[in-house]
Amino acid sequence: MPIAERIRRIPARFDLKRKWYRFSRSPLSIVGLVIVVASIFLAAAAPYITPHPDQAGRATDLQNKFLSPRFAYLFGTDDLGRDVFTRTIFGFQYSLTMAVVVLSLVIPPGVILGLIAGYYRGTWIDAVIMRISDVFIAVPPLVLALSIASVLTPSVFNSMMAISLMWWPWYTRLMYNAASALRNEYFVQASEVMGESSFRIIFVEILPNCLGSILTKVTLDVGWVILLGSALSYVGLGAQPPTPDLGTMVSNGAMYLPAQYWITLFPALAIVIIILGFNLLGDGIRDVFVEEVR
């Protein structure tokens, strides 16, 4: 390998180690990382590690309904005799899939519109983009998602669309503030003086400097998307039975409280734990980039 190439690679490795060192100094960030990795592993391996994978679908076992937690059924069974532990682990799949799909749909348009509005701040482009996003932001996210989902056929896909339609403005606002601040930096002005195109300035000069903010918000938003998706399922506007969605499981088990508490308790705890994990991870990532800026 040429010496010049090795010299270019040293700072990247060093910078990565430095970021990991800053991240690892926070025990809570490590806890969040462990929870996130464990949740992803459980979701991916659910068909292989759960004791009754067939009960994640339409299979029932009425002879064993309402069994309390025990060795054979760690989280007990529900009103149809299905293993709550199995369905909770499979619920991770739907929750994480919803988060990935929603964020994949909202990040590109939100980031692009925010960068364009921030770079052309003070022009009609800025006014049009930001006034449209302000209309969406003015309505509480849950209320807007419920309004959209209520006019659609209840399903996992439609709940994803409902959340996506109200989530993109938050990335637009974030990128608008970041691009507005970077717009007057010397490296941007130097690119303009050199005759670089607006496209290159926005996506090559400004966007890479916003990746820290984007990554932090994405990590934090995973928890919020899961929470909103569970809320839609809880009121019957999300995943429909027999889909093992965590929100649906909490809703179905609520009618059996307090006697059969386990039907609601364990799926609810799963929601809390997975949201907590992503929030702790997001806090750690944010602290890394904040310290780097300082």
N, C-alpha and C positions, 0 to 999 in steps of 0.2 A: 504494500500500500504506500502511495507517495506520502512524503512527510507533510505536505500541505493538507492532504486529506485527513491525516491523523490529527493535525493541529485543529482542524475545523470540528472534529468530533469530540475533542476533549471538553470544551465548554458545555456541550449539550449533556454529556454524561454527568458532569459536575453539577450542572444546574438541576438535573433530575434528582440527584442524590440530595442536593440541598433542599429541594421542595419536599422530598420524603422525610428528611430530618425535621423540618418545620411541622409537617403534618403529624409525624409520630410523637412529637412532644406532648400532644393532647391525648390523654387516655380516652376521653369521650369520642374523639374522632376515630380512634382505633376500634372502639366498641361499635360505632356506626358502620365502619367498614366491614367488620365481622358479621354484623346483622345483615347487611346488604348482600355480601357474598353468600352467606348461608341461605338467605331467601331465594337468591337466584339458583343456587344448587338444588334446593328443595323443589322449586318450580320445575326445573329441567329434569330432575330424577323422580318426579312424583309417581309415574307409572311403575317404577321399579322398587321404590322404598316404602310405599304405602301397603298396608296389610289387605285392603279390600279395594283395589283399583276399579273393579267393575261397578262399585257403588258410587263412583263419581258421575255416573250416567243415570240410566233409567232403572237399574237394578234395585230391588228392594228386598227387605228381609223382615216382614211384619212380626215374625215370632220373636225377634230380638229388639223390638221398639222400646224406646224410653229406658234403655239400660244406662245406669250411672257409670262414671269412669271406672275402669278396671283393667287388668292386664291385657285381656283380649281386645278391649276397646278403650284405648288410652283417654279419649275425650268423650266416651259414652256414645250412645246412638240417638238418632232423632225420631220423629213421629212415624217414619217409614222403616225404621230399623237400620238405617244407613250409618256407617261409621263416620262420626263427626271429624275424627282426626284425618281420615283419608280425604274427605271433602274439603277440609281446611287447607291441607297441603295443595290440593288441586286448585283451590281458590287463589293461591299465590300466582298460578299461571295466568289466570284471567286478569288479576289486578296488575301484574307487571306487563302483560301484553297490552292492556289498555293504556298504561303510562307510556310505553314505547310508541304505540301508534299515535296517540294524541300529540305527544311532543314532536314526533317526526312530522306531523302535519302542520303544527303551529310555528315551529322554530324558523324554517326557511322564509315564509312570507313575513313573519313578524320582524325578524332580523333585517331582511332586505329593505322593507319599508321604513324601518327605524333609521337605518344607515342613510338611506336616500333623503329622508326628511331632515335628519341632522346635518348632513353635508350641505343641503340647500336651505338651511335655516333662514327664515325671513322672506322666503319666496312663496308663490302660490302653491308650489308642490308641497312645501312644509304645511301650509294651512289646510290643504285638502286631506292629506294623510293623517295629520294629528287630530283634526276635528272629527273625522270618522272614528278613529280609535278612542277619542274621548267619549263618544256616544256609548260605545260598548263598555268602557271602564266605569261610566257613571252608574250603571246598573250592577247591583251585587252579583258576583259570579254564580252563586248557587241559584239565585232567583232567575237569572238569565238562562242557565242550563236547564232548570226545571221547566221554564216557559217553552224552550225549544224542544225539549224531549217530550213534552206533553202533547205536541201536535204531530209527533212521529209515532210509528208503531214501536212499542216497547221491545228493545232488543239490545244486545251488547254493541252491535255496530252503530245503531242510532244514538246510543248514549255517548259513544266515542265522538260522533259527529257533533252532538250537542255541546260537549265540553270543548271540542276544537274550535267551534265557531265563536266562543266567548273567551278563549285563552290567548289568541295571537296578539291582541292589543298590548298586553303586558310586556311582551318582548319588543314590540314597537316602541313603547315608552322607554324601556331600558336602553335600547340602542340609540334612540333619539338623544337622550341625555349624554351617553358616552360619545357619540359622533359629534355632538355640538361642542363638547369639551376638547376633543382632539382636532377639531376643524382648524383651530388657530395655532396648533403646534408647529414648530419650525420645520419638521420633516414633511408635513403636509404642504406648507407654503413652498418649501424647496421643490417638491414634486410639481406643484403648479407652475413655478417659474421655469422648470425644465420642460414644460409643455406636455406633461403626462395627461392622459385622458382621465375624465371623471370616473369612469369605470375602474381603471387601475388604481386610482387614489382611494376609492371607497373600499374595494375588495382586496387590494394588496397592501395598502398602507394603513388604513384605519381598522378594518375588520380583525387582523391578527392581534391588534392591541386590545380588542374587546373580548377575546376568547376566555379570559379569566372570569369576567362577569357572566358570560353566557354559560359556562360550565357550572359555576356556582348556582345560578338560578335554575338550570336544568335539574341539578341534583335535589334542590329544595322543592321544585315543582312536582317531582315524581310523587312525593307524599301527598301533595294537595290534589293531584289528579286521582290518585287512588281513593282519597277521602271523598271527593266529589262523585266518583264512579260508584262507590259504596252507598253514598246518600241517594243517588238516583235508583239504585237497585233496591234500597230499603223501602222506598215509596212505590215500587213496582214499575218504574220507568226504565230500568236497566235490564240486566240479564234475567231471563225467565227460567223457572224450574223446568227440568231438573238440573240446570247448569249450576255447578258448585261455586257460585259467586259469594264472596264473604258478606257483602251487604245483604243479599237475599237470604243467606243463612241466618244472619242476625234478625232480620225482619220475621222470618218464619218461626224462629225460636222464641220471639218476644211474647207470643200468645200463651206459651207454656211456663212463663215465669210466675212465681219463683221456684216451683216444684222441680221442673226439669231445667235448671239454670244452665247446665253445661251446653245445651244446644245453642244458646246465645253467647255465653261467656267466652268460649274458646275462639270462635271466629272474630269476636270483637277484640279480644286480646291480640289476635294475629294482625288485625288492622292497625292497632296501636303500635305494636312492635315494629312492623315494617315501615310505618310512617316515621317513627322515632329514629330508626336506623338511617333512613335517607336524610332526615333533618340533621342528625349529628354528623353524617358524612359531608353534607353541604356546608355546615359551619366550619368544619376542618379545612375544606377546600377554600372557602372564603378567607379564612385567617391566613392561609399560605399566600394568597395573592395580595392581600392587604399588606402583609409584612414586606412582600417583595416591592410593592409600590413605595412604602416608606423608606 
